[in-house]
Amino acid sequence: MKYNWLLALPLIVTAAISGVFLAQLVLNRGDPARGGDSAALPSTRAGSVAPDLDLQPLAQLPGLTRADLEGNGLVIVNFFASWCVPCRAEHPTLTALAEAGNPLYGVNYRDAPDDALGFLSDLGNPYDLIGADPEARAGREWGVAALPETFFVNDEGIVVLHLRGPVLRRSLRNQVIPALAEAGYTLQGAEAIAQQ
């Protein structure tokens, strides 16, 4: 019986392509510049002046403007949405930071107002000020790639830290507190919250 090698060609090509993909994954693991870790994408905002906040009001809640970012010490600006599962996961940590006295401002991103209000009603509203960004205009200006994203803005309106992903106790302990300390800033009660 004569064997037709062309029948094996699709299997050989598939194996070769899979081998190339696997080699790239192994070689680029942990290298954010080459796509190894999307959570470690460099921020376009860290170290620069916080952009404008062209936000709509969210029901009768106190609104947020760009002027609110200056003169209030270190403030936390959190982009969130009701449809964002990690936003629910970070909510207890953000609430604890707000209760410890840290100014916390929310930007409700690409969300229906009723859904956003339901989210805040279910979990509690830790935000001192809040605005809605239904068309993601502010999100684009701030460089938001995926929710949740949190910016730490100093008294002069400069973004000192940009965290992509949820603010959990682990990320507070391992990323936020050390990065802010390196920049010369602290969050009230953060050490205790991170250890809970």
C-alpha positions as CSV (number, residue, x, y, z in Angstrom):
1,M,0.0,0.0,0.0
2,K,1.4,3.3,-1.0
3,Y,1.3,6.1,1.5
4,N,0.4,9.7,0.4
5,W,2.5,12.1,2.4
6,L,0.1,15.0,1.5
7,L,-2.4,13.6,3.9
8,A,-0.1,14.2,6.8
9,L,0.8,17.8,5.7
10,P,-2.1,19.5,7.7
11,L,-1.0,17.7,10.8
12,I,2.7,18.7,10.3
13,V,1.8,22.4,9.6
14,T,-0.5,22.5,12.7
15,A,2.3,21.0,14.9
16,A,4.8,23.5,13.6
17,I,2.6,26.5,14.1
18,S,1.7,25.3,17.6
19,G,5.4,24.9,18.4
20,V,6.2,28.5,17.3
21,F,3.3,29.8,19.5
22,L,4.5,27.8,22.5
23,A,8.1,28.9,22.1
24,Q,6.9,32.6,22.0
25,L,4.9,32.1,25.1
26,V,7.8,30.6,27.0
27,L,10.4,33.1,25.7
28,N,8.2,36.2,26.4
29,R,6.8,35.1,29.8
30,G,7.1,38.0,32.2
31,D,8.2,40.5,29.6
32,P,5.5,43.2,29.5
33,A,7.2,45.1,26.6
34,R,6.7,42.0,24.5
35,G,3.1,41.2,25.7
36,G,3.9,38.7,28.4
37,D,1.8,40.5,31.1
38,S,-1.0,42.8,30.1
39,A,-1.5,43.9,33.7
40,A,1.9,45.4,33.7
41,L,1.3,47.7,30.7
42,P,3.1,50.9,31.3
43,S,0.8,53.8,32.1
44,T,0.7,56.8,29.8
45,R,-0.5,59.0,32.7
46,A,1.9,58.2,35.6
47,G,4.1,61.2,36.2
48,S,1.9,63.6,34.1
49,V,-0.9,66.0,34.8
50,A,-4.2,64.3,35.2
51,P,-6.4,65.0,32.1
52,D,-9.8,66.7,32.0
53,L,-12.9,64.9,33.3
54,D,-15.7,65.5,30.9
55,L,-18.3,63.7,33.0
56,Q,-22.1,63.6,33.2
57,P,-23.9,63.6,36.6
58,L,-25.0,60.2,38.0
59,A,-28.5,60.8,39.3
60,Q,-28.4,63.2,42.3
61,L,-24.9,62.1,43.5
62,P,-22.2,64.8,44.1
63,G,-20.5,65.3,40.7
64,L,-16.8,65.1,39.9
65,T,-14.8,67.7,37.9
66,R,-11.1,68.1,37.1
67,A,-10.9,70.9,39.7
68,D,-11.7,68.4,42.5
69,L,-8.4,66.6,41.8
70,E,-6.2,69.5,43.1
71,G,-5.9,70.8,46.7
72,N,-7.3,67.7,48.4
73,G,-4.1,65.8,49.1
74,L,-3.6,62.4,47.5
75,V,-6.9,61.4,45.9
76,I,-7.9,58.0,44.5
77,V,-9.8,58.1,41.1
78,N,-11.4,54.8,40.3
79,F,-12.9,53.8,37.0
80,F,-15.6,51.2,37.5
81,A,-18.8,49.7,36.1
82,S,-21.6,47.5,37.3
83,W,-20.9,44.9,34.6
84,C,-17.2,44.6,35.7
85,V,-16.7,41.5,37.9
86,P,-13.3,42.6,39.3
87,C,-14.9,45.9,40.2
88,R,-17.1,44.0,42.7
89,A,-14.1,42.2,44.0
90,E,-12.2,45.4,44.8
91,H,-15.2,47.2,46.3
92,P,-14.5,46.2,49.9
93,T,-10.9,47.4,49.8
94,L,-11.9,50.7,48.2
95,T,-14.6,51.1,50.8
96,A,-12.0,50.5,53.6
97,L,-9.6,53.1,52.1
98,A,-12.5,55.6,51.9
99,E,-13.5,54.9,55.5
100,A,-9.9,55.4,56.6
101,G,-10.1,59.0,55.3
102,N,-8.7,58.8,51.8
103,P,-10.6,60.9,49.2
104,L,-12.1,58.4,46.8
105,Y,-13.6,59.6,43.5
106,G,-15.5,57.4,41.1
107,V,-15.9,57.4,37.3
108,N,-18.7,55.1,36.2
109,Y,-17.5,53.9,32.8
110,R,-19.7,52.8,29.9
111,D,-22.6,51.9,32.2
112,A,-26.3,52.4,32.2
113,P,-27.3,54.8,35.0
114,D,-29.8,52.5,36.6
115,D,-27.3,49.6,36.6
116,A,-24.6,51.9,38.2
117,L,-27.1,53.0,40.9
118,G,-28.0,49.4,41.5
119,F,-24.4,48.5,41.9
120,L,-23.9,51.3,44.5
121,S,-27.1,50.4,46.2
122,D,-26.1,46.7,46.5
123,L,-22.5,47.2,47.6
124,G,-22.6,50.7,49.2
125,N,-21.3,54.0,47.8
126,P,-17.8,54.7,49.1
127,Y,-17.2,57.5,46.6
128,D,-17.0,61.1,47.8
129,L,-17.7,62.4,44.3
130,I,-18.8,60.5,41.2
131,G,-19.4,61.1,37.5
132,A,-20.6,59.1,34.6
133,D,-18.5,58.5,31.4
134,P,-21.1,56.7,29.3
135,E,-19.2,57.2,26.0
136,A,-15.7,56.6,27.4
137,R,-14.4,60.1,26.5
138,A,-12.7,60.5,29.9
139,G,-11.5,56.9,29.8
140,R,-9.7,57.5,26.5
141,E,-8.1,60.7,27.8
142,W,-6.9,58.9,30.9
143,G,-5.7,55.8,29.0
144,V,-8.1,53.3,30.4
145,A,-7.7,50.0,28.7
146,A,-9.8,47.6,30.9
147,L,-11.7,47.9,34.1
148,P,-11.1,48.5,36.9
149,E,-8.4,51.0,36.7
150,T,-7.3,53.3,39.5
151,F,-5.2,56.5,39.5
152,F,-3.6,58.1,42.5
153,V,-3.4,61.9,42.0
154,N,-1.4,64.2,44.2
155,D,-2.3,67.7,45.5
156,E,-1.0,69.4,42.3
157,G,-3.1,67.2,40.0
158,I,-0.2,64.9,38.9
159,V,-0.9,61.2,38.5
160,V,1.7,59.5,40.8
161,L,0.5,55.9,40.3
162,H,-1.8,54.1,37.8
163,L,-3.0,50.6,38.8
164,R,-4.6,48.4,36.1
165,G,-6.7,45.7,37.7
166,P,-8.6,45.5,41.0
167,V,-7.3,47.2,44.2
168,L,-7.4,44.1,46.4
169,R,-5.6,43.8,49.7
170,R,-2.9,41.8,48.0
171,S,-2.3,44.5,45.3
172,L,-2.5,47.2,48.0
173,R,0.2,45.4,50.0
174,N,2.5,44.3,47.1
175,Q,2.0,47.2,44.5
176,V,0.2,50.3,45.7
177,I,1.9,50.9,49.1
178,P,5.5,50.3,47.9
179,A,5.0,52.4,44.7
180,L,3.4,55.3,46.6
181,A,6.1,55.1,49.3
182,E,8.8,55.2,46.6
183,A,7.1,58.4,45.2
184,G,6.9,59.9,48.7
185,Y,3.2,59.3,49.5
186,T,1.1,57.3,51.9
187,L,-2.5,56.3,52.1
188,Q,-4.2,56.6,55.5
189,G,-4.8,53.2,57.1
190,A,-3.5,51.3,54.1
191,E,-1.0,49.1,56.0
192,A,-3.7,47.9,58.3
193,I,-6.2,47.4,55.5
194,A,-3.6,45.4,53.5
195,Q,-3.1,43.0,56.4
196,Q,-6.7,42.2,57.0
